[in-house]
Amino acid sequence: MLAEGPLPVRDLAAAVGVTHSAASQTAAQMARAGLVTHTPDPRDARIELTPKARALLPRIEAEWDATVAAMAELDAELSMPLAELLTEVAEAVRRRPFRERIAAAHRP
């Protein structure tokens, strides 16, 4: 997404499913590492990849492809895809937090 050009932080946050604050903090860390630049905008700062970051894109894409392949292999060994299982776990913990479960298990 950022590889296509400058992007408002708000749009980037929405695209990757994080808060504006989280995206801003990550962009600030990336700026300190020389991976993005900030361009002022009256409504929302825009961020853009630096040449250093663009040079890393082929390596990042290769790592992502390897990760996707490894996940597919792992999913094939499981009774259900890991992403589905983790979604179920997150929903169960949302319904009844783990802290409550521990407290209930600890009661005499």
Secondary structure, DSSP 8 states (H G I E B T S, - for coil): -GGGS-EEHHHHHHHHT--HHHHHHHHHHHHHTTSEEEE--SSS-EEEE-HHHHHHHHHHHHHHHHHHHHHHHHHHHSSS-HHHHHHHHHHHHHHS-HHHHHHHHH--
